[in-house]
Amino acid sequence: MRRFPRRASAAGALLAGVALIAVAVPSGTAGAAPARPGSPGPQPRAGAMPVKLAPERQTELLARATADRAGTATALGLGPKERLLPRSVLQDADGSVHTRYERTYDGLPVLGGDLVVHTTASGATKGVTRATKARVTVPRTTPARSAATATRSSLAKAEGEGTKDAVLDKKPRAVVWAASGRPVLAWETVVRGTLPDNGPSELHVITDATTGAELYSHDAVNRYTGVGHSRHSGQVALGTSKFGTLHNMTDTERGSHRTYDVTGVWSGDGPGKLLTDADGVWGDGTSASQQTDAVDAAYGAQVNWDYFAQVHERYGVRNDGDGASSRVHRTGIRGASWEDSCFCVTHGHDGTTPYTSIDVTAHEFAHGLINNTARLSYYGESGGLAEATADIFAAAVEFHAGNSQDVGDYLTGEKVDVGGLNRHVRQMDRPSAPGWTADYWHPRLASSTNGRYMAGPAVHWFYLASEGSGAKTINGVSYDSPTHDTLPVTPIGRAAAERIWYRALTVYMTSTTDYAGARAATLSAAADLYGANSAVHLNVRDAWGAVNVGTRPSNPTPRPPGPAFTNSADVPMPTPPAVAESPITVTGVPGNAPSILLIDVHTIGNPNAQLELVAPDGTAYPLASGGGLEGNPYIATVAVDASSETANGTWKLRARGWEYAYPGGYINSWTLHF
């Protein structure tokens, strides 16, 4: 594993008499970092690299932004009822400052109104990145529909999605919704409860305050359903503390991150019990020890902290030196989640190999990072970019850890129990391979409303930018990444891709960034770090073109749109494990199917059904499912890379109903677009 010099910290100063424990790992153990082969890759421009800001400097910059916010609003052309609220600030080595603002309108929060102002070292404005280009104004700020109406509809939505013990978390607040199209007056309601799999839920629902229509909803709980002997990473060194005669899992060198055992503690009932031990040797690598999963969780948090501190000069997800906390053994949950409400990652207890691996832990901490930077909102394509960001940093942290038992790779969740379905493993070089994820962007990507499906093009971009296209083996894993346009991609190296994505996220992305915006943000970041029109800058562009986001020189002539074939006959979904199949016979299409074969799906009554497209040769391509109220339709356009399949023949849409859904679901219709 990587190490960094110990730094004096405020937390350490307050813990007089507390010994910091860092047990050396014996030579040849799993924690030993293997040598990293290869060249360091292109070096970024030093002036564009982020610098660590002392707390007093952060306070100074935010105070200055607060004092100047009226003048800033005027300079940006905001209306007389709009106010700016400085939220965070980053500074580059050359003195450039990037200040992130929230916005209010006549005292109401503007959701989707965030923006970032970029200034030079002298204070001159050199650019602005806005979440919305629309002028923020509404005819009135008094809601036509009451808060009680919004509460009833939000509770009904949560209960309809299977949330148990749904309760209003806080009084609904009036907001201006600006994340999509024309700004409107709305209510934001937050409902807490427990999901059908016993996971926590914090459902945010935005309803139009004039019509009562639902505008947007999102669950804010982001889930991935001494010496430590871990389950996934072998024997590792842990940063822990000792108070009196007992060691405890408090890592004072990493923001006082704490690891708690929540066995028997349900969501909202407190943080659980801080892990303690008599001799500072934690776990035994198996389920026989209650400490084993805590070792994995603490170690994952540790290597996550080290990565961001050493590579990006970021100290904690809020960049304030707070290491957050981890909780293990949440009963009844298979998976992991980031929760803003507890500023923590929670790991479930169900399953034979709990979700405590390095990449899963880093994935969840990345959701905390997102929530404290761009706040990608899960509205439209931004939800896919949020999931992609979490996977990108999961891979980055895993590679940086250099652990010989959990080596770096471009897979997510390969060490954990996924019920034998292998569907929670994401594969960056070919995202569709494990199922449910798109390889390439298409105009109706957001219709699926499935964040993991929409993440595919961005994680594919990251792989192509890092390693290039074609077949190769990295750390014993074979990859073979195709491109949408069949042209090769020259890699810029993983280190450069990581720096570019981090800068794009923290400096240029906003809550409503879509794929076009992500392309623009990464190109701006690449220009800052490596120079406009540099080889790195141009290869970033080419990697986006390879996943169908924008174009690149020498693009082949696009395949002309072909015919569409539809089956509109209703096909009932039987009780699982039986399946429903709806056939379409394709004729008259020469050659193979396209690399982006669009499939319009319309099902009724069972939105969580497992869907597959079955090619004429029997190859099954998993499709993104929906979610939502039982009994409601699932209408979406999804895509698969079917370029290896002969177009003509009988294709089938196969559906396996969710076992907990009420009977009566059916395939309403579906269409193939060649």
N, C-alpha and C positions, 0 to 999 in steps of 0.2 A: 504494500500500500504506500501511498505518498505520505510524506511527513512535512511539517513546516515548523519553524522555530516557535517556541512557546513565547507568547506575548503576555505582559502584565495586563490584567483586565480589572475593570471596576468590580465585576462580580467576584474575582479572586480576592481583591482587597477587602471586600466585605466579609469574606469567609475566613477570618483569622483562625488559625488552628486546624483548618481543613486541609488535609494532604491531597494533592493531585496525583492520581494513580495512572501511570502509563507503563504497562508491563511490556517489556521487549518480547518480540515474537522469535522463537527459536529458529535457527537457520533451517530452511527447507520446509517450513510450515506453509499452510495455505495463504496466510497473510502476506508472505513475502512477495514483493512486486517484481515480476519478470522484467527484463530489459525491454524497452520499447524500441523496436527496430524502425528504420526508415528515417528520412530527413525531416526536419521540423516544418518544412513547407514554406510557403510565402510568408514573409514577416509583415505585420500590419504597420501602418504609419504610427509612430510613437505618439504624436500629438492627439490622435483620435482615440487612444485607449482611455478607459475610465480610470479615475483616480479615487482613492479612498478619502472620503470627506469626514473630518472629525465632527463629532456631534455639534460643537459650537459653530463650525462652518456651515453645516446643514441648516442650523437654526438661523444663522445670519442670512443665508441666501433665501430661505423661505420668508423671513421677516421682510427682506427687501422686496420680494415679489408681492407680499401682502400689501406693503405700503404703496407699491406702484400699480396695484391691480386696476384701479380706475383708469389711469392713463393707458395701461396695456389694453383694456377693453375698448377704449376709444380708438386706439391705433389699429386694432383689429376690426373695427367697424361694427362692433356689437351694439345692440339697441339700448335705449335708456333704462329698460327694466332688467337687463342682463347684468349679472355680477360674476366675477371670477373668484374661485377659491383655490389657492395654490395647495397642491397635495403632496408633491414630491419633487426632488431636484437631483440631477446628475451633473457631474462636471468632467470634462475631458482634460487630458494633460496639457493641451494648448490653451486652456482657460475657457473654452466654449461651455455654455451652460444650457441644459435642457430642462425646462420647468413644465411640469404636468399640472394642468388645472382641471377642476370640475367647474360646473356652471350652474347658476340658478337663474330663474326667470320670475320676477316679481315675488321673490322669496321662496319659490318652489324649486326643488332639485330638478335638473334637466338630465334625464337618463339618455345617454348617447350624445351628450353635448360636450364631452371632454375634449381637450386639445393640448398640444405640446408646443411651447414656444422655444425656438432655438436662437440663442444669442451668442455673439462673439465675446472674446475676453474683454473687449471695451464696452460691451453692453448693447451693441447694435444688433437689431433683429435681422437674422439671416434666413428665417423660414418659420412656417407654422404647419403643423400636422393636425387636421381636424377630424373628429369622428363623424361629423355631419357637415355637409356644405349648404344645407338648408338654412334659411333665416329663421331663428327661433322666436316665434311669436304665436300666441293663441288668442282667440277672440275674448275669452273670459277665463278667470281663475277660480270661479265658483262652480263646483261640479254639479251637473244636472242630476246625476244619480248619486245616491247616498253611499257612505262608507259601508253601511250595513248590507246593501245590495252586493257590493264587491266582496264582502266577507262571505256571504252565503254562496256566491258562485265559486269562490276560491276553495272553500271547504268542500263543496260538492265535487270540484275537479279532483282534489286530493283523494277524497274517499272513493271516487270513481276509478282512480288509478290504483286502488288497493291499499292506500295508506291507512294504517290503523291508528286509533287514538288521535286523530287529526284535531289540532287546536290552533287557534289564532296566536301567533307568536308575539305580535305587537299590533297596536292600532294601525289600520291602513293609513297610508300617507298619500296626499295628493302630490302628483309629479307632472312634469311635462315629458312625454315620451317622444324622443327625437331620433331613435335608433333606426327607424325605417320610414322613409318618405317624409310627408308633411308632419311637423310636430303637432301633437294633440294633447289635451288635458286628460290625465289618466289617474287611476288609483293603483298603488303598489301594495299588495297584500302578501304577508309571509305566513305560511302554514307549516307548523312542525308536526311530526308524527313518526311512525315506524313503517317502513316498507314491508311488502309481503315476505321478503327474505330476512326480516328483522333488522335491516340496516336503518340508520337514521335518515330522516328526510327534512329538508328545509326548502319548501317549494315557494318560489317567488312568482306571483301571478300579476300581470299588468292588464288592467281592464280599462277600456275607453270610458271616461267619466261622463260622456254624453250619451253614447249608444248602449253601453254595457257589454260590448263585444270584447272577447279576449284578444289582446294584441300580442301577447308573448308570455311564456312561462319557462321556468328553468329551476332545477333543483340545485341549490348552492352547495350541497354536499357532493364533492367531486369524488367518485368512486372508481376504482379499478376492480368490478367485483374481485480495566484490569485485564485479564485474559478471558476471552469469551470463546466458548465452543459453540459455533453457530450451526444451523441446519443447512444453510445454503453456501456459506463462504468459508467453511473450515475454521481453523483456529485463528483468531484475530486479536489484535491489541485494541482495547477499549479505553477511551477517556472517561474515567469515573472519579469519584471523590471518596473521602473517608472522613467520618465524623465520629470521634470517640473510637469505639472498637468495631463499628460497622462500616463497610463499604456501601456506597449507594450509586445508582446509575444517574449521576448528575455530571455532565461534561462541562466543567467551568471554562475550559479553553475553547469551547464552541458555543458561546452564547448561553451557557448553563442549560443546555438541552437536557431534559429529563425524560426517563422512560418509566411508564406506569403500567401496572397490571390491573386490568379492569374485569377480571373474572367475576361473574355474577353481578356486575354493575351495568345497568341499562342506560341507554343514551339519555343524557341530561341529568344523571344522578351523581355527577362529580367525576374528578379525574382518575379515581382509583387509588391504588397504593404504590408509592414509589418503591422500585425494586431495591432490595438491600441484600447483603451477603457478608458472611463472617470472614472469608479469606480472600475475596476479590478474584476468585476463579469462578467464572459464571457459566452455567449450562453444561450440557454433555453432548450436544449435537443431535439429540433425539427428543421425542415427545415425553420421555420419562422424566425430564427436568422441566419444570414450569418456567425456568429462566431461559431456555434455548431460544424461543421466539423473541424474547426481549433482547437477547444478544444480537440477533439479526436486525431487529428494528433499530437498536442503538447504533450498530455498526453502519447501517444504511444511512442514518441521519448524519453520522460522523463523516463518511466519505462524501456525502452530498455537500455538507458545509465546506469541506476542504476544497472540493472542486470549484465552487463559486468564489471562495476566498482567494485561491491561488490563480485561477484563470481570469476571473472577471472583477476582482477586487470588490466583491459583494459579500457582506457579512450578515447572513440571515435573509429570509425571504422579503423582509421589509427594509433591509439594508440598515438596520438600526442596532445590530449586535445581539438581537434576541434570537436564540436558537430554537424557539418553539418547543414542542414536546411530542412524544410518541406514546401511544396506548396499544397494548396487546391483549389478546384473548377476549375480544368483544364477542360475547356469546351469540350464536345464531347467524353469524355473517360469514360468508366466504367472499373475501375480497379485502380491499383497503380503501380509505377515503381521506381526503383533506377536508377539514371543517374550519371555516373562519371563526365560528362561534367559540371554539376552544383553542384556536391557533395551534392545531395539532393534526398529526396523522394517526388514524385509528386503523388497526389491523384486526380483521376478523379471526375467529377461532375455528370455524368449520373448515373441513377439508383435510386431506392427509398431508398436504404440504402448504401451510398457510402463506398468504401473500406478504412475505417479509423479505423478499430478495432485494438486492441492491437496486435493480432497475424499477421494480414496483414502488419501492420507497421513494426513489428519486422522482418518479412520475408524479407521485402525490405531492411531494414538496414543491414540484414545479407548478402545480395548480395554485399553491400559495403564492409563488412568485408572480404568476399571471394576475392573480387578484390584487396584487399590490403594485402592478405596473400598468400594462395596457388594459387590463380588465376586459379581455375578450369576452363578449357578452353571451355567447351561445345563441345569438339571434342570427339566423342565416349561416353563411359560411364561416363567420367568426368562431362558431362552436367547433367546427372542424379544425381550425387553426389553434384553438386552445388545446384540444386533444393531441394534435401534432406536436405542439411545443412541449407538452409533458413527455411525449415519447422521445423527442429529440434530446432533451436533457437527461432522460433516463439512460439513453445510449452513451451520452457524453460522460456522465458520472461513472457508469460501469467501466468504460474504457480507462478513464483516469484513475480509478481505484487500483487497477493492475492486480486484481485478486486471481490467483491461479485456480481456485475452485469455482469461481464465477467470472470467467474471462469476458472481456469486452466483446460485444457483438451487436448486430443490427436487428436483434429480436427483442421483443418486450414480453416479459412474463414467462420465459421458457423454463424457469426453475420451479414454477408453482403448479399446484393441482388445479386443473381446469375441468375436472369431471370427465376426463377422457375425450372431450370434444375438440381440444386444441384450438378453441375459437377465441380465447383471450390472448393468444400469442400473436403479436403483430410482427410483420416481416417487412423491413423497410425497402429492400431491393425489389420486391414484387408484392406490394401490400395486399393484393387480392388472394395470394396463395393460401393463407390460413382461413380466408373467408370474411365476408361482411365489409370489406374495405375497398375503396376505389383505387385503381392504379393511376388514373388520369383525371384531370378536371373536365367537366362538361357543364353546359349552361344551366342544367336543371339539378345540379349536385345538391343544392340546399333543400330540394323538395323531400328528401328522405327524412329530414329533421334528426338524423342519426349522426352525432358528433364523431363517432369512431369511423363510420363510413366516409364522412367528409374529410377526415384527417389524412387519408391515403395520399393524395397528390403532394402534400407538403412533406410528409415523411419520405416519400419517394424522391422528391427534390433534394432533401438533405442527404440521402444515400448517394444519389448521382453526383451531387456537388462534392461530397467527401471522397468517394471511391471511383466514380466514373461508371460507365456502362459496361456490359459484357461479363463473361464468366471469370470468377476469381475465388480464391480461398483465403479467408482472414481468420486467424486464430482457430483454425480447424473447421470453420463453418463455410460451406460452399454457397456462393451467391451468383446470380446471373440476371442482371437487371436489364429489362427491355426499355425501349423509348417509344413514345407515341408516334414520332415522326420517322422512326427507324434509323436516325442519324446517331453517331456516337457522341458521348459526352466526355470531355477531358476533366479530370478531377482537380479541385483546388486544394484538397486535403481536409481531413476532418477538423483540425484545429482552426483553420480559416472559416469553415462552414459554421462551426460553433460560435466563433466571435461575431460573425455576420448576423446570425440569427439572434444572438443575445442583444446586439446593438439595435437591430431592427425592432425587437420586442420592447426594449426599454426606452428607446428614443423616438421611434417613428410610428409604431402601431398604436391604434386607439381601440375603443370598445367595439367599434363596428367594422374593423378592418376585414375585407374579404380577400379572395385570392389575388385579384388584380392589385389590391392595396398591399398585400404581402410581397408580391413581386417588386412593387415600387419601393417598399421599405427596405428589402434586402439589397436592392441595387443602390439605394442611397447609402446604406451601411457599408457596402463593398467599396463605393466610391470614397467614403470618408476614410476607411481603414487602409485601402490598397491603391486608391487613385482611380479617377474616372477613366474608362477605356483601357484600364490595365488588363492583363490576362485574367486575373481573378474576377474583375468586374464583368468581363465578357463571358467567362465561363459560368458565372452565376446566372446571367441571362439565358445561356444555352441550356442549363439544367432546367430552368423553368419552361422553356420551349419544349423540352423533352417530355414534360408531363402535361402539355397542352395549355399552359398558362402563358399567353403571349406567343410570339414567334421568334425565330432566329434566322440568320442568313442561311441560304441553301435549303430552306424547308422544301421538301418535295410537294408536288401539287396535291392538295387535299383530295381525299376520296370523295367523289360526288355523292350527295344523299341518295340512298336507294329506296326501294319500296318498303312499306310497312305492312305487317300481318297481324291481325287481331283475332282473338277468340273471346266472344262476349257471353258465352254460355256459363251459367252459374254452376259451380262445382262445390258441393258441401264438404266441409272439413270433418273427417271422422274423428272418433276418440283416439288420442295417441296410444300406441306408437304408429297406428295406421296413418297413411298419408293421402292427400288429395292430389290429383294430377290433371292438368288442363293442357291438351296438345295444340300445337300449331304446326301445320305442314308448310314448309317454305319451298317454293319452286321458282325457277327462272332467275336466280341470283348467281352470277358467275363467280367462280373462285371461292375464297374463304370469307368468313364473317369479318367485320371490322375490328380494330383494336379497341374502339369504344362502341360496343353494341348496347344501344339504349333499350331499356325494358320499362314500359309503363306498367305499373302494378296497381290493381284496385281490389282490395279485399274488404270484407265486411265482418264485423263482430269478433275478430280475433287478431288485434293489431300486433300482438307479440308472436304470431306464428313464425316458425322457422321456414324461410323461403329458399328455394334453390332453382336455378335454371339448369335444365338437363339438356345437353347437346345431343345431336343425332347419334353420336358414337357412345353415348351413355355417360360422358364426363359431366359431373355435377359442379356447378359454380354457386357457392352460397351467396345470397343476396341480403342486403341490409333490411332488417325488419323495422317496424315502427315503434309503437308504444302509444299510450294514451288511454282514453276511456274505453272499457269493454263495451262492445256493441257499436262503436263508432267505426267509420271507414278508415282504412289506411290507403292513401293515394300518393304515390311517389314515382319518380323516374330514377332508376338506378342503372348502373352500367357495369359490364365486365369486358375484359380483354379476351375476345373469342377469336383472335386472328389465326389461331392454330386449327380452327374448326371449319369444315366444309359448310358453306352457308345452306345449301339445299338439304332437305330432309325434315324429319319430325323433331321439333323442339318441344319441351314440356316445362311448365311451371309447376313445381312440386311444393306443397305446403303441408307442414306438420303442425297442427294446432297446439297451442300452449295448454299444458295439462290442467292448469287452474282456471282456464277461461270457461265461461258458461257455454253450453252447447248452442249451435245455430250458426257458427261462423262459416263463411264460404268465400271462394274465389269469385269475384264479380266479373272481372274481365282483365285482359292483359294484352300488350302489344309489343312486338319486336320491330325495331327500326334499323333497317340495313342501309 
